[in-house]
Amino acid sequence: MSIGRSARFGERAAARAIVFFALMLWLAAGAPSRAQEIHVMHVQGRVYVLAGAGANITVQVGDKAILLVDAGSAQRSDEVIAAIKALSPKPIEFIVDTSADEDHIGGNQNLAKTGHFVTGLAGEDTEASVISAEALLDRVSARSGGGNSAIPSDLWPSDTYDGDKWELFNDEAVILEHPHAAHTDGDSIVFFRRSDVVSTGDIFTPNLYPKIELEKGGTIQGEIDALNRIIGIMVPEGNEEGGTYAIPGHGRVCDRTEMANYRDMVTIVRDRIEDLVKKGKTLEQVKAARPTLDYDGTYGADTGAWTTDDFIAAVYSDLSGQNGADGKSARGDGTR
């Protein structure tokens, strides 16, 4: 490499580092509260991230239409629509659901009805196409004890894909991949190939241990497999800086280094708990051994919807086979 080329590379790397640091600061708070404003920030290429509406919303702006990854909560839909229109007047054509959680799908109906979907043979639908892995539709449409789904049908995906992969095109290739048992059994990874951005949903949350929802088909090994797949998609620009960026379900935008560090952490904690399970330790004994101790400062939480104890309990339940036929995890309350 020539000296001039080295200098130019250094300038590009420094510029990307500044942008990346700004993204980290803006999104470092994780899941924003209702009182926070909605922020839209350019990631790179055609892709933006919208934070503050529940889960992060990825916005990909095409020449004729907009594609979203996740829709946020219903309560913030008006603000989300206004923020998207400020980016582009083009209609929303696709919404990809990565999770069945309300903060991901709550805005499906509100956002879909502001857009349209060009069907080709049949003309045009008056609402955007809401897409998910088939397993997610199965999950949200499952009947509860009262005979109906707990989730209104207006929030269900209108289109699904089965198998491992589906591909779209919105002025760049958009590749959807379905890890079969990661955070849940209905996750999707969405890769914007030309923009070089990947949306991970709740498979990856940079400031929190992964939420393995056993009752929704999630597994610790599937989580690690999904993280490895995301890392396989990502390519750094140089010295592991820049390159492909990842938009998580909650929290800041990250590069491959942070993703790899997260994967390593999950794998190491899994191995530690697995070793204790093989030695016949109970859940309380595993917690007492503190298998996450050296990572708690970065990913741990004592309160909130997903704590360090919840993570340990989920991994223990999965590895010990004590999640039961109903998929309930051992959470230290005597329930197995």
C-alpha positions in Angstrom: 0.0 0.0 0.0 1.4 3.4 -0.9 1.8 6.2 1.6 -0.9 8.3 -0.1 -3.3 5.4 0.0 -2.5 4.8 3.6 -3.3 8.4 4.5 -6.6 8.3 2.6 -7.5 5.0 4.3 -6.7 6.6 7.7 -8.9 9.6 6.9 -11.8 7.4 5.9 -11.3 5.3 9.0 -11.2 8.3 11.2 -14.4 9.8 9.6 -16.2 6.5 10.1 -15.0 6.3 13.7 -16.5 9.7 14.4 -19.8 8.7 12.9 -19.8 5.4 14.7 -19.0 7.1 18.0 -22.0 9.5 17.5 -24.3 6.5 16.8 -23.1 4.8 19.9 -23.8 7.9 22.0 -27.2 8.5 20.5 -28.5 4.9 20.8 -26.6 3.8 24.0 -29.6 4.1 26.2 -31.1 0.8 24.8 -34.9 0.7 24.6 -36.0 4.4 24.8 -38.8 5.5 27.1 -42.1 6.9 26.0 -41.0 10.4 27.1 -38.0 10.4 24.8 -38.1 11.9 21.3 -37.9 9.8 18.2 -34.5 10.2 16.5 -33.6 9.3 12.9 -29.9 8.8 12.0 -28.3 7.9 8.8 -26.3 4.6 9.1 -24.9 4.3 5.6 -26.1 3.9 2.1 -29.9 3.9 1.8 -30.4 2.8 5.5 -31.4 4.9 8.5 -32.2 3.9 12.1 -35.2 5.3 13.9 -34.9 5.1 17.7 -37.4 6.0 20.4 -40.6 4.1 19.2 -40.1 0.9 21.2 -37.8 -1.4 19.3 -35.4 0.2 16.8 -36.9 0.7 13.3 -34.7 0.3 10.3 -35.7 2.5 7.4 -34.4 1.7 3.9 -35.2 4.4 1.4 -35.7 3.3 -2.2 -36.3 5.5 -5.3 -40.0 4.5 -5.4 -40.7 2.9 -2.0 -39.6 2.5 1.6 -38.9 -0.8 3.4 -39.0 -1.0 7.2 -37.6 -3.5 9.6 -40.0 -3.6 12.6 -42.8 -1.1 13.3 -42.3 0.0 16.8 -45.2 0.3 19.3 -48.7 1.4 18.3 -48.5 4.4 20.7 -45.7 6.1 18.7 -47.0 5.4 15.2 -48.0 9.0 14.3 -44.6 10.2 15.3 -42.9 7.3 13.4 -44.9 8.2 10.2 -44.0 11.8 10.5 -40.3 10.9 10.9 -40.4 8.6 7.9 -42.1 11.3 5.7 -39.4 13.7 6.7 -36.9 11.3 5.2 -38.9 10.6 2.0 -42.4 11.1 0.6 -42.3 7.7 -0.9 -44.9 5.1 0.4 -44.0 2.2 2.6 -44.1 -1.0 0.6 -42.6 -3.6 3.0 -42.5 -4.0 6.7 -40.4 -6.9 8.0 -41.2 -8.2 11.5 -38.3 -9.7 13.4 -40.2 -10.4 16.6 -43.7 -11.1 17.9 -43.2 -8.6 20.8 -45.5 -5.6 20.9 -42.7 -3.1 20.7 -41.8 -4.6 17.3 -45.2 -5.3 15.7 -47.5 -2.9 17.6 -47.3 -0.3 14.8 -47.8 -2.8 11.9 -51.4 -1.8 11.1 -50.9 1.9 11.5 -47.8 2.0 9.3 -49.0 -0.5 6.7 -52.2 1.4 5.9 -50.1 4.5 5.0 -48.4 2.6 2.2 -49.1 0.2 -0.7 -47.8 -3.0 -2.2 -47.4 -3.5 -5.9 -48.4 -7.1 -6.5 -47.5 -7.3 -10.2 -50.2 -9.5 -11.6 -53.1 -8.3 -9.5 -52.2 -4.6 -9.4 -51.8 -2.8 -6.2 -52.8 -3.5 -2.6 -53.8 -0.4 -0.5 -51.6 -1.4 2.4 -47.9 -2.3 2.7 -46.9 -5.9 2.8 -46.0 -7.1 6.3 -43.5 -9.9 6.1 -42.1 -12.4 8.6 -40.8 -15.9 8.9 -43.7 -18.4 8.8 -43.0 -19.4 12.4 -43.7 -15.9 13.6 -47.2 -15.9 12.0 -47.8 -19.3 13.6 -46.8 -17.8 17.0 -48.9 -14.7 16.9 -52.0 -16.4 15.4 -51.9 -19.3 18.0 -55.1 -19.6 19.9 -55.0 -18.9 23.6 -57.2 -20.4 26.4 -60.2 -18.3 25.3 -60.1 -19.7 21.7 -58.7 -16.6 20.0 -55.2 -15.3 19.6 -54.0 -12.9 22.3 -52.6 -10.7 19.5 -55.2 -8.9 17.2 -55.2 -10.2 13.6 -54.6 -6.6 12.4 -51.0 -6.9 13.7 -50.3 -10.3 12.1 -47.9 -10.5 9.1 -49.7 -10.5 5.7 -46.9 -12.4 3.9 -44.5 -15.0 5.2 -41.6 -17.0 4.0 -40.7 -20.5 5.0 -37.3 -22.2 5.0 -34.1 -20.4 5.6 -34.1 -17.4 3.3 -36.1 -15.0 1.2 -35.0 -12.2 -1.0 -36.5 -8.8 -1.9 -35.3 -5.9 -4.1 -35.9 -2.2 -3.3 -33.2 -0.5 -5.3 -30.7 -2.9 -3.7 -30.8 -6.6 -2.7 -32.5 -7.2 0.7 -31.9 -10.7 2.0 -34.0 -12.1 4.8 -32.7 -15.1 6.8 -34.5 -17.2 9.4 -32.5 -18.7 12.2 -34.8 -21.4 13.4 -34.3 -21.2 17.2 -32.4 -18.1 18.5 -34.1 -15.4 20.5 -37.3 -17.2 19.5 -38.3 -19.5 16.6 -39.6 -16.6 14.5 -36.6 -14.3 14.2 -35.4 -12.8 11.0 -32.0 -11.3 10.0 -32.3 -8.6 7.3 -29.2 -7.7 5.2 -29.1 -4.7 3.0 -26.4 -5.8 0.6 -25.4 -2.6 -1.2 -25.8 -0.4 1.9 -23.8 -2.9 3.9 -26.1 -2.9 6.9 -27.7 -5.8 8.8 -30.7 -5.6 11.1 -30.6 -8.3 13.8 -33.8 -7.8 15.8 -33.5 -9.0 19.3 -30.9 -11.7 18.5 -28.4 -9.0 19.4 -28.7 -6.3 22.1 -25.3 -4.7 22.7 -25.8 -3.7 26.3 -27.8 -6.7 27.6 -27.5 -10.4 27.8 -29.5 -12.1 25.0 -33.1 -12.8 25.8 -33.6 -16.5 25.1 -37.4 -17.0 25.1 -37.6 -20.8 25.6 -41.4 -20.6 25.7 -41.3 -19.1 22.2 -38.9 -21.7 20.7 -35.6 -19.9 21.5 -32.4 -21.9 22.4 -28.9 -20.9 23.5 -27.2 -22.9 20.8 -29.5 -21.4 18.2 -28.7 -17.9 19.6 -24.9 -18.6 19.1 -25.5 -20.0 15.6 -27.4 -16.9 14.7 -24.7 -14.6 16.0 -22.1 -16.5 14.0 -24.3 -16.1 10.9 -24.5 -12.4 11.4 -20.7 -12.2 11.9 -20.3 -14.2 8.7 -22.3 -11.5 6.9 -20.3 -8.6 8.3 -17.1 -7.4 6.7 -14.9 -4.8 8.5 -13.3 -2.0 6.5 -9.9 -2.2 8.2 -8.5 -3.0 11.6 -11.9 -4.3 12.5 -13.4 -0.8 12.2 -16.2 0.4 10.0 -17.4 -1.8 7.2 -20.7 -3.5 7.8 -22.9 -2.1 10.5 -25.5 -3.9 12.6 -28.7 -2.4 13.8 -29.9 -4.3 16.9 -33.5 -4.6 18.2 -32.6 -2.2 20.9 -29.5 -0.1 21.6 -26.7 1.4 19.6 -25.5 0.6 16.1 -22.4 -1.7 16.2 -19.6 -3.0 14.0 -18.3 -6.5 13.7 -15.9 -6.2 16.6 -18.7 -5.6 19.0 -20.7 -8.4 17.5 -17.8 -10.8 17.8 -17.2 -9.8 21.4 -20.9 -10.4 22.1 -20.8 -13.8 20.5 -17.7 -14.7 22.4 -19.3 -13.7 25.7 -22.5 -15.7 25.0 -20.4 -18.8 24.0 -18.2 -18.6 27.1 -21.1 -18.2 29.5 -22.9 -21.1 27.8 -19.8 -23.3 28.3 -19.5 -22.3 31.9 -23.1 -23.1 32.7 -22.9 -26.3 30.7 -19.9 -27.5 32.7 -21.9 -26.8 36.0 -24.9 -28.6 34.6 -22.8 -31.7 33.8 -21.6 -31.6 37.4 -25.1 -31.9 38.6 -25.4 -28.3 40.0 -28.9 -26.9 40.7 -30.0 -23.5 39.3 -29.3 -21.8 42.7 -25.8 -23.3 42.8 -25.2 -22.2 39.2 -26.3 -18.6 40.1 -24.1 -18.7 43.2 -21.1 -19.6 41.0 -21.6 -16.4 39.1 -20.8 -17.6 35.6 -21.4 -14.1 34.1 -19.3 -12.2 36.7 -16.7 -10.8 34.4 -19.3 -9.6 31.9 -21.9 -8.2 34.2 -20.5 -4.7 34.1 -21.2 -4.5 30.4 -24.3 -6.7 29.9 -25.8 -7.3 33.3 -29.0 -6.0 34.8 -30.5 -6.5 38.3 -33.9 -5.0 37.3 -36.0 -4.6 34.3 -37.7 -7.0 31.8 -34.6 -9.2 31.4 -32.1 -9.5 34.2 -28.8 -11.4 34.6 -30.6 -14.0 36.7 -33.2 -14.4 33.9 -30.4 -15.1 31.4 -28.7 -17.6 33.6 -32.0 -19.4 34.3 -32.9 -19.6 30.6 -29.5 -21.0 29.7 -29.6 -23.5 32.6 -33.1 -24.6 31.7 -32.2 -25.1 28.1 -29.0 -27.0 28.8 -30.4 -29.1 31.6 -33.6 -30.0 29.8 -35.6 -28.5 32.7 -37.7 -26.2 30.6 -40.5 -28.7 30.6 -43.1 -29.6 28.0 -44.7 -26.2 28.2 -41.4 -24.4 27.5 -41.3 -22.6 30.9 -37.8 -21.9 32.1 -36.5 -22.3 35.6 -36.2 -18.8 37.1 -35.2 -19.6 40.7 -38.7 -19.7 42.1 -38.8 -23.4 42.6 -40.6 -24.0 39.3 -38.9 -26.6 37.0 
